[in-house]
Amino acid sequence: MENIESSAPAATPSPSARAMMAPLVSMTLVQVIVCMAGFAVPVYAVPMARDLGVAPGAVGFYMSAVFSTAMVSAIICGQGVRRFGAIRMVQMALIAAALAQGAFAAGSLPLAVLAALIMGMAYGPPTPSSSYILARTTPPRLMPLVFSIKQTGVPAGAALAGAVVPALVLIWGWRGAALSIAALCLAAVVLIQPLRARLDSDRDPGARFQGGVFGPLRLVLGTSVLRRLAFMSFSFTAVQMALIAYLVTYLVEVIGFGLVEAGLVLASCNLAGVAGRIFWGAISGTVIDARRLLIALGVAMTGSCLVLVLSAPGWPLALFHATAILFGATAIGWNGVMLAELARVAPPGQAGAATGGFVFVTFGGIVAAPGLFGLLLDFGAGYSGGFLMLAAFAVLGTAMLVGQRQAPAGSRA
């Protein structure tokens, strides 16, 4: 993914709003389904860990394994899009998600480790593939709205995992829940196939990889404003994914909630993230500039972490829902503002390359934080220690932007 713009054909002249609807709906649906598959594992982690003979805290290592693979699959996805087509890459991601869920359902620890790596192969391609498609099919005036809607697929998928998976576990057990999600992924492969003839018409079967894999990373790390945004994203994403990975387990094991109650708290968190992505994106650059807004979100994120540090059994369910809503609106809702700011300040003609390197750095935060959280649990720091660590990540990310001026468009500094 050396330079997405240079490898992609020019956008279709004045695409109609009607023509964009099928790509938008289908790509958002794919994002929702793949993310639901990825986040289903933390939801059914407690019964699965019991059957596999491991501690539920090992779910943090699952998240780290998933995004270690996703880092690689995301940064090279641009080449796959050029050669096989974006729809085919999305279908391959859905098949990988189905295989991962099937491997989990087998109930074997070695297969579970393999499944986590396969899930990472599924998680990397949907975002760059869908962005490639939507850039060609969306009228310029609708780009901000369309991309904001597409970005809601991640928290929406996680919210569905929190709301639906516990019910599937109660009906069919955790293995049945995994197989149900696998079937959903395969159904989506068939559902989007009719779009391939039109949306993959620009593929080049003879395309070869051009440029170094780490060119986008060098661009990000060598440009001050991009570097600061990248490390902010690394830190904020660390908070986001560790929270999603451990919230249900914490509420079940420490607070004493049932799986359904805990899953609904996670659903509240992610639904707030969906609303936040759209709302913060709407006011960024109009009511408040992106840098100040991201700082404010970082401060609120830190406060949410500290509330969870202080939480204890006996607190009312409504208070956990309220905390989850604040946490979701901030720790999940910031992404759209960040992506819009990244596109604004990227050097002219290099937004695609910047995005490739940016995603690589961002996913690094996802790899690091859940595993570190799991280590803190293993060494006796408890969930309070883990939430304190997340507060530190939030402070670090916020500090990346404090004292900096609003960067001009196309900054090279």
C-alpha positions as CSV (number, residue, x, y, z in Angstrom):
1,M,0.0,0.0,0.0
2,E,2.8,2.4,-1.1
3,N,0.3,5.0,-2.4
4,I,-3.3,4.2,-2.7
5,E,-4.1,7.3,-4.9
6,S,-1.3,6.5,-7.4
7,S,-2.5,2.9,-7.8
8,A,-6.2,3.7,-8.0
9,P,-7.8,5.0,-11.2
10,A,-9.3,8.4,-11.2
11,A,-12.6,8.7,-9.4
12,T,-15.7,8.2,-11.6
13,P,-16.8,11.7,-12.8
14,S,-19.7,13.0,-10.8
15,P,-21.1,9.6,-9.5
16,S,-24.7,9.9,-8.5
17,A,-26.0,9.6,-5.0
18,R,-28.2,6.7,-6.1
19,A,-25.2,4.8,-7.6
20,M,-23.3,5.0,-4.3
21,M,-26.0,3.4,-2.2
22,A,-25.3,-0.2,-2.9
23,P,-21.5,0.1,-2.3
24,L,-22.1,2.2,0.9
25,V,-24.7,-0.2,2.4
26,S,-22.7,-3.4,1.4
27,M,-19.3,-2.1,2.6
28,T,-20.8,-0.9,5.9
29,L,-22.5,-4.2,6.4
30,V,-19.2,-6.1,5.7
31,Q,-17.4,-3.9,8.2
32,V,-20.1,-4.6,10.8
33,I,-20.0,-8.4,10.2
34,V,-16.2,-8.7,10.3
35,C,-16.0,-6.6,13.5
36,M,-18.8,-8.5,15.1
37,A,-16.9,-11.7,14.4
38,G,-13.7,-10.3,15.8
39,F,-15.3,-8.9,19.0
40,A,-17.5,-12.0,19.6
41,V,-14.5,-13.8,21.2
42,P,-14.1,-11.4,24.1
43,V,-17.9,-11.7,24.7
44,Y,-17.9,-15.6,24.9
45,A,-14.4,-15.6,26.5
46,V,-15.5,-16.8,29.9
47,P,-17.2,-20.1,28.9
48,M,-14.6,-20.7,26.2
49,A,-11.7,-20.2,28.5
50,R,-13.3,-22.6,31.0
51,D,-13.5,-25.3,28.4
52,L,-10.0,-24.7,27.0
53,G,-8.5,-24.7,30.5
54,V,-7.0,-21.1,30.4
55,A,-7.7,-18.0,32.4
56,P,-10.3,-15.6,30.9
57,G,-7.7,-12.9,31.0
58,A,-6.0,-14.6,28.1
59,V,-8.5,-12.7,25.8
60,G,-6.0,-9.9,25.8
61,F,-3.5,-12.0,24.1
62,Y,-6.2,-12.9,21.5
63,M,-6.6,-9.2,20.7
64,S,-2.8,-8.8,20.4
65,A,-2.6,-11.8,18.1
66,V,-5.4,-10.6,15.9
67,F,-4.0,-7.2,15.3
68,S,-0.4,-8.4,14.9
69,T,-1.7,-10.2,11.8
70,A,-4.0,-7.3,10.9
71,M,-1.1,-4.8,10.8
72,V,0.5,-6.8,8.0
73,S,-2.7,-7.6,6.1
74,A,-3.8,-3.9,6.2
75,I,-0.5,-2.4,5.0
76,I,-0.3,-4.8,2.0
77,C,-4.1,-4.7,1.1
78,G,-3.6,-2.0,-1.5
79,Q,-1.7,-4.4,-3.7
80,G,-4.4,-7.1,-3.3
81,V,-7.0,-4.6,-4.3
82,R,-5.2,-3.7,-7.4
83,R,-4.7,-7.3,-8.4
84,F,-7.8,-9.1,-7.3
85,G,-10.3,-6.3,-6.8
86,A,-11.7,-4.7,-3.6
87,I,-14.8,-6.8,-3.5
88,R,-12.7,-10.0,-3.8
89,M,-10.5,-8.8,-1.0
90,V,-13.5,-8.2,1.2
91,Q,-14.9,-11.6,0.4
92,M,-11.6,-13.2,1.3
93,A,-11.7,-11.3,4.6
94,L,-15.2,-12.7,5.3
95,I,-14.1,-16.2,4.5
96,A,-11.1,-15.9,6.8
97,A,-13.5,-14.7,9.6
98,A,-15.7,-17.7,9.1
99,L,-12.7,-20.0,9.2
100,A,-11.5,-18.4,12.4
101,Q,-14.9,-18.8,14.1
102,G,-15.0,-22.5,13.0
103,A,-11.6,-23.1,14.4
104,F,-12.6,-21.6,17.7
105,A,-15.7,-23.8,17.8
106,A,-13.5,-26.9,17.6
107,G,-12.6,-26.3,21.2
108,S,-8.8,-26.9,20.9
109,L,-6.2,-24.5,22.4
110,P,-3.8,-24.9,19.5
111,L,-6.6,-24.2,17.0
112,A,-7.7,-21.2,19.0
113,V,-4.3,-19.7,18.7
114,L,-4.4,-20.3,14.9
115,A,-7.9,-18.9,14.8
116,A,-6.7,-15.7,16.4
117,L,-4.1,-15.2,13.6
118,I,-6.7,-16.0,10.9
119,M,-9.1,-13.5,12.4
120,G,-6.3,-10.9,12.0
121,M,-6.2,-11.7,8.3
122,A,-9.9,-11.0,8.2
123,Y,-9.7,-7.7,10.1
124,G,-7.1,-5.9,8.0
125,P,-8.6,-5.6,4.5
126,P,-12.2,-4.3,5.0
127,T,-11.2,-0.7,5.8
128,P,-8.8,0.0,3.0
129,S,-10.9,-2.0,0.5
130,S,-14.1,-0.2,1.3
131,S,-12.4,3.1,1.3
132,Y,-11.1,2.3,-2.2
133,I,-14.6,1.5,-3.4
134,L,-16.3,4.4,-1.8
135,A,-13.8,6.9,-3.1
136,R,-14.8,5.9,-6.7
137,T,-18.5,5.8,-6.1
138,T,-19.2,8.8,-3.9
139,P,-20.0,12.3,-5.1
140,P,-17.3,14.7,-3.6
141,R,-19.9,16.7,-1.7
142,L,-21.0,13.6,0.2
143,M,-17.5,12.2,1.0
144,P,-17.4,13.3,4.7
145,L,-20.9,11.9,5.5
146,V,-20.3,8.7,3.6
147,F,-17.0,7.9,5.2
148,S,-18.4,8.8,8.6
149,I,-21.2,6.3,8.1
150,K,-18.7,3.7,6.9
151,Q,-16.5,4.2,10.0
152,T,-19.5,3.4,12.3
153,G,-19.1,-0.2,11.2
154,V,-16.5,-1.0,13.8
155,P,-18.4,0.1,16.9
156,A,-21.7,-1.1,15.5
157,G,-20.2,-4.6,15.0
158,A,-18.8,-4.6,18.5
159,A,-22.2,-3.4,19.8
160,L,-24.0,-6.3,18.0
161,A,-21.4,-8.7,19.5
162,G,-22.3,-7.5,22.9
163,A,-26.0,-7.6,22.4
164,V,-26.5,-10.7,20.3
165,V,-23.6,-13.1,21.2
166,P,-24.7,-13.6,24.9
167,A,-28.2,-14.7,23.7
168,L,-26.6,-17.1,21.2
169,V,-24.4,-18.5,24.0
170,L,-27.5,-19.1,26.1
171,I,-29.3,-20.9,23.3
172,W,-26.6,-22.9,21.6
173,G,-23.5,-22.6,23.9
174,W,-20.4,-20.7,22.9
175,R,-19.5,-23.2,20.2
176,G,-22.9,-22.7,18.6
177,A,-22.5,-19.0,18.8
178,A,-19.2,-19.2,17.0
179,L,-20.6,-21.4,14.2
180,S,-23.6,-19.0,13.8
181,I,-21.3,-16.1,13.2
182,A,-19.3,-18.2,10.7
183,A,-22.5,-18.8,8.8
184,L,-23.3,-15.1,8.8
185,C,-19.9,-14.3,7.3
186,L,-20.3,-16.9,4.5
187,A,-23.8,-15.5,3.8
188,A,-22.3,-12.1,3.4
189,V,-19.8,-13.5,0.8
190,V,-22.7,-14.6,-1.4
191,L,-24.7,-11.4,-0.8
192,I,-22.0,-9.0,-2.1
193,Q,-21.0,-11.2,-5.1
194,P,-23.4,-9.4,-7.6
195,L,-21.4,-6.2,-7.0
196,R,-18.1,-7.7,-8.2
197,A,-18.6,-7.2,-11.9
198,R,-19.1,-3.5,-11.5
199,L,-16.9,-2.6,-8.6
200,D,-13.9,-4.9,-9.5
201,S,-13.9,-3.9,-13.2
202,D,-10.7,-1.9,-12.7
203,R,-8.6,-4.8,-11.3
204,D,-5.3,-5.6,-12.9
205,P,-4.5,-9.4,-12.6
206,G,-0.9,-8.7,-13.6
207,A,-0.3,-6.0,-11.1
208,R,2.9,-6.4,-9.0
209,F,3.9,-4.9,-5.7
210,Q,5.5,-1.5,-6.3
211,G,7.7,0.2,-3.8
212,G,8.8,-0.8,-0.3
213,V,6.2,-2.0,2.2
214,F,7.5,0.4,4.8
215,G,7.5,3.5,2.6
216,P,4.1,4.7,4.1
217,L,5.6,4.2,7.6
218,R,8.6,6.3,6.7
219,L,6.4,9.1,5.5
220,V,4.4,9.1,8.7
221,L,7.4,9.0,11.0
222,G,9.3,11.6,9.0
223,T,6.5,14.2,9.1
224,S,6.0,15.9,12.5
225,V,2.3,16.5,12.4
226,L,1.6,13.0,11.0
227,R,3.9,11.4,13.6
228,R,2.1,13.2,16.5
229,L,-1.3,12.1,15.1
230,A,0.0,8.6,14.7
231,F,1.2,8.2,18.2
232,M,-2.0,9.8,19.5
233,S,-3.9,7.2,17.6
234,F,-1.6,4.5,18.9
235,S,-2.4,5.5,22.5
236,F,-6.2,6.2,22.0
237,T,-6.6,2.9,20.1
238,A,-4.8,1.1,22.9
239,V,-7.4,2.4,25.3
240,Q,-10.3,1.6,23.0
241,M,-9.4,-2.0,22.2
242,A,-8.3,-3.0,25.7
243,L,-11.6,-1.7,27.0
244,I,-13.6,-3.7,24.5
245,A,-11.5,-6.8,25.2
246,Y,-11.9,-6.7,29.0
247,L,-15.1,-4.9,29.9
248,V,-17.4,-7.9,29.8
249,T,-14.9,-10.1,31.6
250,Y,-14.4,-7.5,34.3
251,L,-18.2,-7.0,34.8
252,V,-18.8,-10.7,35.1
253,E,-15.7,-11.8,37.2
254,V,-15.4,-8.7,39.5
255,I,-18.7,-6.9,39.6
256,G,-20.8,-10.0,39.5
257,F,-23.1,-9.2,36.5
258,G,-24.6,-12.0,34.4
259,L,-23.2,-12.4,30.8
260,V,-26.3,-10.8,29.3
261,E,-26.2,-7.7,31.6
262,A,-22.5,-7.3,30.9
263,G,-23.0,-7.7,27.2
264,L,-25.6,-5.0,27.2
265,V,-23.2,-2.6,29.0
266,L,-20.7,-3.3,26.2
267,A,-23.5,-2.7,23.7
268,S,-24.2,0.7,25.3
269,C,-20.5,1.6,25.0
270,N,-20.3,0.8,21.4
271,L,-23.6,2.4,20.4
272,A,-22.3,5.6,22.1
273,G,-19.2,5.2,19.9
274,V,-21.3,5.0,16.8
275,A,-23.1,8.2,17.7
276,G,-19.9,9.9,18.8
277,R,-18.1,9.2,15.5
278,I,-20.9,11.0,13.6
279,F,-21.4,13.8,16.1
280,W,-17.8,14.7,16.7
281,G,-17.2,14.6,13.0
282,A,-20.1,17.0,12.5
283,I,-18.7,19.6,14.9
284,S,-15.0,19.2,14.1
285,G,-13.8,22.1,12.0
286,T,-17.0,24.0,12.5
287,V,-17.8,24.4,16.2
288,I,-14.2,23.5,17.3
289,D,-11.0,22.7,15.5
290,A,-9.9,19.0,15.4
291,R,-6.9,19.4,17.6
292,R,-8.8,21.0,20.5
293,L,-11.6,18.5,20.1
294,L,-9.2,15.5,20.3
295,I,-7.6,16.9,23.4
296,A,-11.0,17.3,25.0
297,L,-11.9,13.7,24.1
298,G,-8.6,12.5,25.6
299,V,-9.3,14.2,28.9
300,A,-12.8,12.7,29.1
301,M,-11.3,9.3,28.1
302,T,-8.9,9.6,31.0
303,G,-11.7,10.4,33.4
304,S,-13.6,7.4,32.2
305,C,-10.7,5.1,32.9
306,L,-10.4,6.5,36.5
307,V,-14.1,5.9,37.1
308,L,-13.6,2.2,36.3
309,V,-10.6,2.1,38.6
310,L,-12.9,3.2,41.4
311,S,-15.8,1.0,40.5
312,A,-16.8,-1.8,42.8
313,P,-19.5,-4.5,43.3
314,G,-22.7,-3.0,44.5
315,W,-22.6,0.0,42.1
316,P,-26.0,0.2,40.2
317,L,-26.2,-1.2,36.7
318,A,-27.3,2.3,35.5
319,L,-24.0,3.8,36.6
320,F,-22.0,1.3,34.6
321,H,-24.2,2.0,31.6
322,A,-23.5,5.8,32.1
323,T,-19.8,5.2,32.4
324,A,-19.8,3.0,29.3
325,I,-21.7,5.6,27.3
326,L,-19.1,8.3,28.2
327,F,-16.3,5.9,27.5
328,G,-17.7,4.8,24.2
329,A,-18.4,8.3,23.0
330,T,-14.8,9.3,23.7
331,A,-12.6,6.2,23.5
332,I,-14.4,4.9,20.4
333,G,-15.9,8.0,19.0
334,W,-12.7,9.9,18.2
335,N,-11.7,7.9,15.1
336,G,-13.7,9.9,12.5
337,V,-12.2,13.2,13.7
338,M,-8.7,11.8,13.5
339,L,-9.1,10.3,10.0
340,A,-10.5,13.6,8.7
341,E,-7.6,15.5,10.2
342,L,-5.1,13.0,8.8
343,A,-6.6,13.5,5.3
344,R,-6.4,17.3,5.8
345,V,-2.8,17.6,6.9
346,A,-1.3,14.8,4.7
347,P,1.2,16.1,2.1
348,P,-0.6,16.8,-1.3
349,G,-1.1,13.6,-3.3
350,Q,0.1,11.3,-0.4
351,A,-3.0,10.8,1.7
352,G,-3.1,7.1,0.7
353,A,0.5,6.5,1.6
354,A,0.0,8.3,4.9
355,T,-3.1,6.3,5.7
356,G,-1.2,3.0,5.1
357,G,1.6,4.0,7.5
358,F,-0.9,5.4,10.0
359,V,-3.0,2.2,10.1
360,F,0.2,0.2,10.8
361,V,1.1,2.5,13.8
362,T,-2.5,2.5,15.1
363,F,-2.8,-1.3,15.0
364,G,0.5,-1.4,17.1
365,G,-1.5,0.1,20.0
366,I,-4.1,-2.6,19.7
367,V,-1.3,-5.3,19.7
368,A,0.3,-3.8,22.8
369,A,-2.4,-2.8,25.2
370,P,-4.6,-5.9,25.6
371,G,-1.6,-8.1,26.1
372,L,-0.1,-5.7,28.7
373,F,-3.5,-5.6,30.4
374,G,-3.4,-9.4,30.6
375,L,0.1,-9.4,32.0
376,L,-1.0,-7.0,34.8
377,L,-3.8,-9.4,35.7
378,D,-1.3,-12.3,35.7
379,F,1.1,-10.5,38.0
380,G,-1.6,-9.5,40.5
381,A,-2.3,-5.9,39.6
382,G,-5.9,-6.7,39.0
383,Y,-8.4,-4.9,36.8
384,S,-7.7,-1.6,38.7
385,G,-4.1,-1.8,37.6
386,G,-5.2,-2.4,34.0
387,F,-7.6,0.5,34.0
388,L,-4.8,2.7,35.4
389,M,-2.6,1.7,32.6
390,L,-5.3,2.7,30.1
391,A,-5.6,6.1,31.8
392,A,-1.8,6.5,31.3
393,F,-2.2,5.7,27.6
394,A,-5.0,8.3,27.3
395,V,-2.8,10.9,29.0
396,L,0.1,10.1,26.7
397,G,-2.1,10.4,23.6
398,T,-3.6,13.7,24.7
399,A,-0.1,15.0,25.4
400,M,0.9,14.5,21.7
401,L,-1.4,17.4,20.8
402,V,-1.2,19.7,23.8
403,G,0.8,22.9,23.0
404,Q,0.8,22.3,19.3
405,R,-0.7,24.7,16.8
406,Q,-3.5,23.7,14.4
407,A,-1.4,22.4,11.5
408,P,-2.1,23.8,8.0
409,A,-3.6,21.7,5.2
410,G,-1.0,19.6,3.4
411,S,1.6,20.1,6.1
412,R,5.1,18.8,5.5
413,A,6.5,19.8,8.9
